[in-house]
Amino acid sequence: MSHAVHPLLLEPSYWHKRLSQLAYGPTSMMSSPRKDLSGGGRRVEEFRLRAHDGQMLWGLISYPTLFPGTRPCRIRAAGPTDPLELDPGSSEEGLIEILYQAPAGRRLEDRVLDLFRVREQAKREPNVRDNATSIHSMQATHPADEVLIATQVLNFLP
């Protein structure tokens, strides 16, 4: 983790009020099919989602087509310059995969809230199994600070 992360950002109590406001705030998501990325057992859509502060968030959702019913969901977060690369194994495993790209210039606190906004929206999707949504980094060897903070906070939430 970066030395610039203040210890307060790792405290679940710091996030409690922010997350409760986020859960009740209005959401607005638009999606459109990406036929160029679909196929091979998956259907891909591009999404745009409004963040807590009005910033537009962008990403891809990949649904496995060979597995009916609700499925586990893996959110993978990318930095502003990271390529969004679908995991070929996710559709084979029956996972819904959400690739989220952080906008350039966002403050760390906003990037964490953005991840929670994407997670909340994912849980509202009819095909996503509510209790099986996880957050990961596109760069597994060097996870971004917002991913580390979000996963730690999730460990302490009811």
LOLOMI-548377 format. One record per residue: x, y negated, z negated of N, C-alpha, C in turn; residue in three letters. Coordinates in nm, 2 decimals. Example, Ala and Ser with C-alpha at 12.3 -4.5 7.8 and 13.67 -1.06 7.14 Angstrom:
# residues 2
+--------+---------+--------+---------+----------+--------+--------+---------+--------+------+
| n.east | n.north |   n.up | ca.east | ca.north |  ca.up | c.east | c.north |   c.up | code |
+--------+---------+--------+---------+----------+--------+--------+---------+--------+------+
|   1.32 |    0.57 |  -0.78 |    1.23 |     0.45 |  -0.78 |   1.32 |    0.33 |  -0.78 |  ALA |
|   1.28 |    0.22 |  -0.71 |    1.37 |     0.11 |  -0.71 |   1.29 |    0.00 |  -0.79 |  SER |
+--------+---------+--------+---------+----------+--------+--------+---------+--------+------+
//
This chain:
# residues 158
+--------+---------+--------+---------+----------+--------+--------+---------+--------+------+
| n.east | n.north |   n.up | ca.east | ca.north |  ca.up | c.east | c.north |   c.up | code |
+--------+---------+--------+---------+----------+--------+--------+---------+--------+------+
|   0.08 |    0.12 |   0.00 |    0.00 |     0.00 |   0.00 |   0.09 |   -0.12 |   0.00 |  MET |
|   0.04 |   -0.23 |   0.06 |    0.12 |    -0.35 |   0.07 |   0.13 |   -0.41 |  -0.06 |  SER |
|   0.24 |   -0.49 |  -0.08 |    0.27 |    -0.55 |  -0.21 |   0.18 |   -0.68 |  -0.22 |  HIS |
|   0.11 |   -0.72 |  -0.12 |    0.03 |    -0.84 |  -0.12 |  -0.11 |   -0.81 |  -0.18 |  ALA |
|  -0.14 |   -0.68 |  -0.20 |   -0.27 |    -0.65 |  -0.26 |  -0.28 |   -0.68 |  -0.41 |  VAL |
|  -0.36 |   -0.77 |  -0.45 |   -0.38 |    -0.80 |  -0.59 |  -0.45 |   -0.69 |  -0.66 |  HIS |
|  -0.40 |   -0.65 |  -0.78 |   -0.46 |    -0.54 |  -0.86 |  -0.61 |   -0.55 |  -0.88 |  PRO |
|  -0.66 |   -0.67 |  -0.88 |   -0.81 |    -0.69 |  -0.90 |  -0.88 |   -0.63 |  -0.78 |  LEU |
|  -0.82 |   -0.63 |  -0.66 |   -0.89 |    -0.57 |  -0.55 |  -0.90 |   -0.42 |  -0.56 |  LEU |
|  -0.84 |   -0.36 |  -0.65 |   -0.85 |    -0.21 |  -0.67 |  -0.95 |   -0.18 |  -0.78 |  LEU |
|  -1.01 |   -0.28 |  -0.84 |   -1.10 |    -0.25 |  -0.95 |  -1.25 |   -0.24 |  -0.90 |  GLU |
|  -1.31 |   -0.13 |  -0.93 |   -1.45 |    -0.11 |  -0.88 |  -1.54 |   -0.22 |  -0.93 |  PRO |
|  -1.52 |   -0.27 |  -1.05 |   -1.61 |    -0.37 |  -1.11 |  -1.60 |   -0.50 |  -1.02 |  SER |
|  -1.49 |   -0.53 |  -0.96 |   -1.47 |    -0.64 |  -0.87 |  -1.57 |   -0.63 |  -0.75 |  TYR |
|  -1.59 |   -0.51 |  -0.71 |   -1.67 |    -0.49 |  -0.59 |  -1.82 |   -0.46 |  -0.61 |  TRP |
|  -1.85 |   -0.44 |  -0.74 |   -1.99 |    -0.40 |  -0.77 |  -2.09 |   -0.51 |  -0.72 |  HIS |
|  -2.08 |   -0.63 |  -0.75 |   -2.17 |    -0.74 |  -0.71 |  -2.17 |   -0.75 |  -0.56 |  LYS |
|  -2.05 |   -0.75 |  -0.50 |   -2.03 |    -0.77 |  -0.36 |  -2.10 |   -0.66 |  -0.28 |  ARG |
|  -2.09 |   -0.54 |  -0.33 |   -2.15 |    -0.42 |  -0.26 |  -2.30 |   -0.42 |  -0.28 |  LEU |
|  -2.35 |   -0.46 |  -0.40 |   -2.50 |    -0.47 |  -0.41 |  -2.56 |   -0.57 |  -0.32 |  SER |
|  -2.49 |   -0.68 |  -0.30 |   -2.54 |    -0.78 |  -0.21 |  -2.54 |   -0.73 |  -0.07 |  GLN |
|  -2.43 |   -0.66 |  -0.03 |   -2.42 |    -0.60 |   0.10 |  -2.53 |   -0.50 |   0.13 |  LEU |
|  -2.56 |   -0.42 |   0.03 |   -2.66 |    -0.31 |   0.05 |  -2.80 |   -0.37 |   0.08 |  ALA |
|  -2.83 |   -0.49 |   0.03 |   -2.96 |    -0.55 |   0.04 |  -2.96 |   -0.65 |   0.15 |  TYR |
|  -2.85 |   -0.68 |   0.21 |   -2.85 |    -0.79 |   0.31 |  -2.90 |   -0.73 |   0.44 |  GLY |
|  -2.95 |   -0.82 |   0.53 |   -3.00 |    -0.77 |   0.66 |  -2.89 |   -0.72 |   0.75 |  PRO |
|  -2.93 |   -0.62 |   0.82 |   -2.83 |    -0.56 |   0.92 |  -2.89 |   -0.58 |   1.06 |  THR |
|  -2.80 |   -0.59 |   1.15 |   -2.84 |    -0.60 |   1.29 |  -2.74 |   -0.53 |   1.37 |  SER |
|  -2.78 |   -0.41 |   1.43 |   -2.69 |    -0.33 |   1.51 |  -2.75 |   -0.31 |   1.65 |  MET |
|  -2.66 |   -0.33 |   1.75 |   -2.70 |    -0.30 |   1.89 |  -2.60 |   -0.19 |   1.94 |  MET |
|  -2.65 |   -0.10 |   2.02 |   -2.56 |     0.00 |   2.07 |  -2.60 |    0.02 |   2.22 |  SER |
|  -2.50 |    0.07 |   2.30 |   -2.52 |     0.10 |   2.44 |  -2.44 |    0.22 |   2.47 |  SER |
|  -2.49 |    0.30 |   2.56 |   -2.42 |     0.43 |   2.60 |  -2.29 |    0.40 |   2.67 |  PRO |
|  -2.19 |    0.48 |   2.64 |   -2.06 |     0.48 |   2.71 |  -2.05 |    0.61 |   2.79 |  ARG |
|  -2.10 |    0.61 |   2.91 |   -2.10 |     0.74 |   2.99 |  -1.96 |    0.77 |   3.03 |  LYS |
|  -1.87 |    0.67 |   3.04 |   -1.73 |     0.69 |   3.07 |  -1.66 |    0.77 |   2.97 |  ASP |
|  -1.70 |    0.76 |   2.84 |   -1.64 |     0.83 |   2.73 |  -1.72 |    0.96 |   2.69 |  LEU |
|  -1.84 |    0.97 |   2.73 |   -1.92 |     1.09 |   2.70 |  -1.89 |    1.21 |   2.78 |  SER |
|  -1.93 |    1.32 |   2.73 |   -1.90 |     1.45 |   2.80 |  -1.82 |    1.54 |   2.71 |  GLY |
|  -1.80 |    1.66 |   2.75 |   -1.72 |     1.75 |   2.67 |  -1.78 |    1.78 |   2.53 |  GLY |
|  -1.91 |    1.78 |   2.52 |   -1.97 |     1.81 |   2.39 |  -2.00 |    1.69 |   2.31 |  GLY |
|  -1.99 |    1.57 |   2.36 |   -2.01 |     1.45 |   2.29 |  -2.08 |    1.34 |   2.37 |  ARG |
|  -2.16 |    1.26 |   2.30 |   -2.23 |     1.15 |   2.35 |  -2.17 |    1.02 |   2.28 |  ARG |
|  -2.12 |    0.93 |   2.35 |   -2.05 |     0.81 |   2.29 |  -2.14 |    0.69 |   2.32 |  VAL |
|  -2.15 |    0.60 |   2.22 |   -2.21 |     0.47 |   2.23 |  -2.12 |    0.37 |   2.18 |  GLU |
|  -2.12 |    0.25 |   2.24 |   -2.05 |     0.13 |   2.18 |  -2.15 |    0.06 |   2.09 |  GLU |
|  -2.10 |    0.01 |   1.98 |   -2.19 |    -0.06 |   1.89 |  -2.14 |   -0.20 |   1.86 |  PHE |
|  -2.23 |   -0.29 |   1.82 |   -2.20 |    -0.42 |   1.77 |  -2.28 |   -0.44 |   1.65 |  ARG |
|  -2.22 |   -0.48 |   1.54 |   -2.29 |    -0.49 |   1.41 |  -2.25 |   -0.62 |   1.34 |  LEU |
|  -2.35 |   -0.69 |   1.29 |   -2.32 |    -0.81 |   1.22 |  -2.27 |   -0.79 |   1.08 |  ARG |
|  -2.16 |   -0.85 |   1.04 |   -2.10 |    -0.84 |   0.91 |  -2.17 |   -0.93 |   0.81 |  ALA |
|  -2.13 |   -0.92 |   0.69 |   -2.20 |    -1.00 |   0.58 |  -2.19 |   -1.15 |   0.60 |  HIS |
|  -2.09 |   -1.19 |   0.67 |   -2.07 |    -1.34 |   0.69 |  -2.10 |   -1.38 |   0.84 |  ASP |
|  -2.17 |   -1.29 |   0.91 |   -2.21 |    -1.33 |   1.05 |  -2.11 |   -1.29 |   1.16 |  GLY |
|  -1.99 |   -1.25 |   1.12 |   -1.89 |    -1.20 |   1.22 |  -1.94 |   -1.08 |   1.29 |  GLN |
|  -1.92 |   -1.07 |   1.42 |   -1.96 |    -0.95 |   1.49 |  -1.85 |   -0.84 |   1.48 |  MET |
|  -1.89 |   -0.72 |   1.44 |   -1.80 |    -0.61 |   1.43 |  -1.83 |   -0.52 |   1.55 |  LEU |
|  -1.73 |   -0.45 |   1.60 |   -1.74 |    -0.37 |   1.72 |  -1.68 |   -0.23 |   1.70 |  TRP |
|  -1.73 |   -0.13 |   1.77 |   -1.67 |     0.00 |   1.76 |  -1.74 |    0.10 |   1.85 |  GLY |
|  -1.71 |    0.23 |   1.83 |   -1.77 |     0.34 |   1.91 |  -1.82 |    0.44 |   1.81 |  LEU |
|  -1.93 |    0.50 |   1.85 |   -1.99 |     0.62 |   1.78 |  -1.99 |    0.74 |   1.87 |  ILE |
|  -1.94 |    0.85 |   1.82 |   -1.94 |     0.97 |   1.90 |  -2.02 |    1.07 |   1.83 |  SER |
|  -2.13 |    1.12 |   1.90 |   -2.22 |     1.22 |   1.84 |  -2.19 |    1.36 |   1.91 |  TYR |
|  -2.17 |    1.46 |   1.83 |   -2.16 |     1.60 |   1.89 |  -2.29 |    1.64 |   1.95 |  PRO |
|  -2.29 |    1.69 |   2.07 |   -2.42 |     1.73 |   2.14 |  -2.45 |    1.88 |   2.12 |  THR |
|  -2.35 |    1.95 |   2.07 |   -2.37 |     2.10 |   2.06 |  -2.42 |    2.14 |   1.92 |  LEU |
|  -2.44 |    2.04 |   1.83 |   -2.48 |     2.07 |   1.69 |  -2.60 |    1.99 |   1.66 |  PHE |
|  -2.71 |    2.06 |   1.64 |   -2.84 |     1.99 |   1.60 |  -2.84 |    1.95 |   1.45 |  PRO |
|  -2.94 |    1.86 |   1.42 |   -2.96 |     1.82 |   1.28 |  -2.86 |    1.72 |   1.23 |  GLY |
|  -2.87 |    1.70 |   1.11 |   -2.78 |     1.59 |   1.05 |  -2.64 |    1.65 |   1.04 |  THR |
|  -2.54 |    1.56 |   1.05 |   -2.40 |     1.60 |   1.06 |  -2.32 |    1.51 |   0.96 |  ARG |
|  -2.20 |    1.56 |   0.92 |   -2.11 |     1.48 |   0.85 |  -2.05 |    1.37 |   0.94 |  PRO |
|  -2.02 |    1.25 |   0.88 |   -1.97 |     1.14 |   0.96 |  -1.83 |    1.10 |   0.91 |  CYS |
|  -1.74 |    1.08 |   1.00 |   -1.60 |     1.02 |   0.96 |  -1.59 |    0.89 |   1.03 |  ARG |
|  -1.56 |    0.79 |   0.95 |   -1.54 |     0.65 |   1.00 |  -1.39 |    0.64 |   1.00 |  ILE |
|  -1.34 |    0.60 |   1.12 |   -1.19 |     0.57 |   1.13 |  -1.17 |    0.43 |   1.17 |  ARG |
|  -1.10 |    0.36 |   1.08 |   -1.08 |     0.21 |   1.10 |  -0.95 |    0.19 |   1.17 |  ALA |
|  -0.95 |    0.09 |   1.27 |   -0.84 |     0.05 |   1.35 |  -0.81 |   -0.10 |   1.33 |  ALA |
|  -0.69 |   -0.13 |   1.34 |   -0.65 |    -0.27 |   1.33 |  -0.69 |   -0.34 |   1.46 |  GLY |
|  -0.68 |   -0.48 |   1.47 |   -0.72 |    -0.55 |   1.58 |  -0.65 |   -0.51 |   1.71 |  PRO |
|  -0.53 |   -0.46 |   1.70 |   -0.45 |    -0.43 |   1.82 |  -0.44 |   -0.28 |   1.85 |  THR |
|  -0.49 |   -0.20 |   1.75 |   -0.48 |    -0.05 |   1.77 |  -0.58 |    0.00 |   1.87 |  ASP |
|  -0.54 |    0.09 |   1.95 |   -0.63 |     0.15 |   2.05 |  -0.73 |    0.24 |   1.98 |  PRO |
|  -0.85 |    0.24 |   2.03 |   -0.96 |     0.33 |   1.97 |  -0.95 |    0.46 |   2.05 |  LEU |
|  -0.91 |    0.56 |   1.98 |   -0.89 |     0.69 |   2.05 |  -0.98 |    0.79 |   1.98 |  GLU |
|  -1.08 |    0.84 |   2.05 |   -1.17 |     0.95 |   2.00 |  -1.08 |    1.07 |   1.97 |  LEU |
|  -1.12 |    1.14 |   1.86 |   -1.06 |     1.26 |   1.82 |  -1.13 |    1.38 |   1.89 |  ASP |
|  -1.05 |    1.45 |   1.98 |   -1.12 |     1.55 |   2.06 |  -1.18 |    1.66 |   1.97 |  PRO |
|  -1.12 |    1.68 |   1.85 |   -1.16 |     1.79 |   1.76 |  -1.29 |    1.75 |   1.68 |  GLY |
|  -1.33 |    1.62 |   1.68 |   -1.44 |     1.59 |   1.60 |  -1.57 |    1.65 |   1.65 |  SER |
|  -1.59 |    1.64 |   1.78 |   -1.71 |     1.70 |   1.84 |  -1.71 |    1.85 |   1.83 |  SER |
|  -1.59 |    1.92 |   1.84 |   -1.58 |     2.06 |   1.82 |  -1.61 |    2.10 |   1.68 |  GLU |
|  -1.58 |    2.01 |   1.58 |   -1.61 |     2.04 |   1.44 |  -1.75 |    2.00 |   1.40 |  GLU |
|  -1.83 |    1.93 |   1.49 |   -1.96 |     1.89 |   1.46 |  -1.97 |    1.76 |   1.38 |  GLY |
|  -1.86 |    1.68 |   1.39 |   -1.86 |     1.56 |   1.31 |  -1.91 |    1.44 |   1.40 |  LEU |
|  -1.98 |    1.35 |   1.34 |   -2.01 |     1.22 |   1.40 |  -1.89 |    1.14 |   1.37 |  ILE |
|  -1.84 |    1.08 |   1.47 |   -1.72 |     0.99 |   1.45 |  -1.75 |    0.85 |   1.48 |  GLU |
|  -1.71 |    0.76 |   1.39 |   -1.73 |     0.62 |   1.41 |  -1.59 |    0.56 |   1.42 |  ILE |
|  -1.56 |    0.49 |   1.53 |   -1.43 |     0.42 |   1.54 |  -1.46 |    0.27 |   1.53 |  LEU |
|  -1.41 |    0.21 |   1.43 |   -1.44 |     0.07 |   1.40 |  -1.31 |   -0.01 |   1.42 |  TYR |
|  -1.32 |   -0.12 |   1.49 |   -1.20 |    -0.21 |   1.52 |  -1.22 |   -0.34 |   1.44 |  GLN |
|  -1.13 |   -0.36 |   1.34 |   -1.13 |    -0.49 |   1.27 |  -1.10 |   -0.61 |   1.35 |  ALA |
|  -1.18 |   -0.71 |   1.34 |   -1.15 |    -0.84 |   1.42 |  -1.02 |   -0.90 |   1.37 |  PRO |
|  -0.95 |   -0.96 |   1.46 |   -0.82 |    -1.03 |   1.43 |  -0.85 |   -1.15 |   1.33 |  ALA |
|  -0.76 |   -1.16 |   1.24 |   -0.76 |    -1.28 |   1.15 |  -0.85 |   -1.27 |   1.03 |  GLY |
|  -0.91 |   -1.15 |   1.00 |   -1.00 |    -1.13 |   0.89 |  -0.92 |   -1.12 |   0.76 |  ARG |
|  -0.97 |   -1.18 |   0.65 |   -0.91 |    -1.17 |   0.52 |  -0.93 |   -1.02 |   0.47 |  ARG |
|  -0.84 |   -0.98 |   0.38 |   -0.85 |    -0.84 |   0.33 |  -0.98 |   -0.81 |   0.27 |  LEU |
|  -1.03 |   -0.90 |   0.19 |   -1.16 |    -0.88 |   0.12 |  -1.27 |   -0.86 |   0.22 |  GLU |
|  -1.27 |   -0.94 |   0.33 |   -1.37 |    -0.93 |   0.44 |  -1.36 |   -0.79 |   0.51 |  ASP |
|  -1.23 |   -0.75 |   0.53 |   -1.21 |    -0.62 |   0.60 |  -1.27 |   -0.51 |   0.52 |  ARG |
|  -1.25 |   -0.51 |   0.39 |   -1.31 |    -0.41 |   0.30 |  -1.46 |   -0.41 |   0.31 |  VAL |
|  -1.52 |   -0.53 |   0.30 |   -1.66 |    -0.54 |   0.31 |  -1.71 |   -0.50 |   0.45 |  LEU |
|  -1.63 |   -0.52 |   0.55 |   -1.67 |    -0.47 |   0.68 |  -1.68 |   -0.32 |   0.69 |  ASP |
|  -1.58 |   -0.26 |   0.62 |   -1.58 |    -0.11 |   0.62 |  -1.71 |   -0.06 |   0.55 |  LEU |
|  -1.74 |   -0.12 |   0.44 |   -1.86 |    -0.08 |   0.37 |  -1.99 |   -0.11 |   0.45 |  PHE |
|  -1.99 |   -0.22 |   0.52 |   -2.10 |    -0.25 |   0.61 |  -2.12 |   -0.14 |   0.72 |  ARG |
|  -2.01 |   -0.10 |   0.78 |   -2.01 |     0.01 |   0.88 |  -2.06 |    0.14 |   0.81 |  VAL |
|  -2.01 |    0.16 |   0.69 |   -2.05 |     0.29 |   0.62 |  -2.20 |    0.28 |   0.59 |  ARG |
|  -2.25 |    0.17 |   0.54 |   -2.39 |     0.16 |   0.51 |  -2.48 |    0.18 |   0.64 |  GLU |
|  -2.43 |    0.12 |   0.75 |   -2.51 |     0.14 |   0.87 |  -2.50 |    0.29 |   0.92 |  GLN |
|  -2.39 |    0.35 |   0.90 |   -2.38 |     0.49 |   0.94 |  -2.48 |    0.58 |   0.86 |  ALA |
|  -2.49 |    0.55 |   0.73 |   -2.58 |     0.62 |   0.65 |  -2.73 |    0.60 |   0.69 |  LYS |
|  -2.76 |    0.50 |   0.76 |   -2.89 |     0.47 |   0.81 |  -2.92 |    0.54 |   0.94 |  ARG |
|  -2.82 |    0.59 |   1.00 |   -2.84 |     0.66 |   1.13 |  -2.91 |    0.79 |   1.10 |  GLU |
|  -3.01 |    0.83 |   1.19 |   -3.09 |     0.95 |   1.16 |  -3.01 |    1.08 |   1.16 |  PRO |
|  -2.90 |    1.09 |   1.24 |   -2.82 |     1.21 |   1.25 |  -2.71 |    1.23 |   1.15 |  ASN |
|  -2.69 |    1.12 |   1.07 |   -2.58 |     1.13 |   0.97 |  -2.62 |    1.18 |   0.84 |  VAL |
|  -2.55 |    1.28 |   0.79 |   -2.58 |     1.34 |   0.65 |  -2.53 |    1.24 |   0.55 |  ARG |
|  -2.62 |    1.18 |   0.47 |   -2.60 |     1.07 |   0.38 |  -2.48 |    1.09 |   0.29 |  ASP |
|  -2.47 |    1.21 |   0.23 |   -2.37 |     1.23 |   0.13 |  -2.23 |    1.28 |   0.19 |  ASN |
|  -2.22 |    1.28 |   0.32 |   -2.10 |     1.33 |   0.38 |  -2.04 |    1.23 |   0.48 |  ALA |
|  -2.02 |    1.10 |   0.43 |   -1.96 |     1.00 |   0.51 |  -1.83 |    0.96 |   0.45 |  THR |
|  -1.72 |    0.97 |   0.52 |   -1.59 |     0.94 |   0.47 |  -1.52 |    0.83 |   0.56 |  SER |
|  -1.43 |    0.76 |   0.49 |   -1.35 |     0.65 |   0.56 |  -1.21 |    0.69 |   0.57 |  ILE |
|  -1.15 |    0.67 |   0.69 |   -1.01 |     0.71 |   0.72 |  -0.95 |    0.59 |   0.80 |  HIS |
|  -0.82 |    0.60 |   0.81 |   -0.75 |     0.50 |   0.90 |  -0.71 |    0.57 |   1.03 |  SER |
|  -0.71 |    0.49 |   1.14 |   -0.66 |     0.54 |   1.27 |  -0.52 |    0.59 |   1.26 |  MET |
|  -0.44 |    0.51 |   1.18 |   -0.30 |     0.54 |   1.16 |  -0.28 |    0.62 |   1.03 |  GLN |
|  -0.30 |    0.75 |   1.03 |   -0.30 |     0.83 |   0.91 |  -0.17 |    0.82 |   0.83 |  ALA |
|  -0.06 |    0.80 |   0.90 |    0.07 |     0.79 |   0.83 |   0.09 |    0.66 |   0.76 |  THR |
|   0.02 |    0.55 |   0.80 |    0.03 |     0.42 |   0.74 |  -0.11 |    0.36 |   0.73 |  HIS |
|  -0.19 |    0.41 |   0.63 |   -0.33 |     0.36 |   0.62 |  -0.33 |    0.22 |   0.59 |  PRO |
|  -0.42 |    0.15 |   0.64 |   -0.44 |     0.00 |   0.62 |  -0.49 |   -0.02 |   0.48 |  ALA |
|  -0.45 |   -0.14 |   0.42 |   -0.49 |    -0.17 |   0.28 |  -0.64 |   -0.16 |   0.26 |  ASP |
|  -0.72 |   -0.21 |   0.36 |   -0.86 |    -0.20 |   0.34 |  -0.92 |   -0.06 |   0.33 |  GLU |
|  -0.85 |    0.03 |   0.40 |   -0.90 |     0.17 |   0.39 |  -0.86 |    0.23 |   0.26 |  VAL |
|  -0.74 |    0.20 |   0.21 |   -0.70 |     0.25 |   0.08 |  -0.79 |    0.19 |  -0.03 |  LEU |
|  -0.82 |    0.07 |  -0.03 |   -0.91 |     0.00 |  -0.13 |  -1.05 |    0.07 |  -0.12 |  ILE |
|  -1.10 |    0.07 |   0.00 |   -1.24 |     0.13 |   0.02 |  -1.25 |    0.27 |  -0.03 |  ALA |
|  -1.15 |    0.36 |   0.00 |   -1.16 |     0.49 |  -0.05 |  -1.15 |    0.50 |  -0.20 |  THR |
|  -1.06 |    0.42 |  -0.26 |   -1.05 |     0.42 |  -0.40 |  -1.18 |    0.37 |  -0.47 |  GLN |
|  -1.24 |    0.27 |  -0.42 |   -1.36 |     0.22 |  -0.48 |  -1.47 |    0.32 |  -0.46 |  VAL |
|  -1.48 |    0.39 |  -0.35 |   -1.58 |     0.50 |  -0.33 |  -1.57 |    0.61 |  -0.43 |  LEU |
|  -1.45 |    0.64 |  -0.48 |   -1.42 |     0.74 |  -0.58 |  -1.49 |    0.71 |  -0.71 |  ASN |
|  -1.51 |    0.58 |  -0.74 |   -1.57 |     0.54 |  -0.86 |  -1.71 |    0.49 |  -0.86 |  PHE |
|  -1.77 |    0.49 |  -0.74 |   -1.91 |     0.45 |  -0.73 |  -2.00 |    0.57 |  -0.76 |  LEU |
|  -2.12 |    0.55 |  -0.81 |   -2.21 |     0.66 |  -0.84 |  -2.26 |    0.72 |  -0.72 |  PRO |
+--------+---------+--------+---------+----------+--------+--------+---------+--------+------+
//
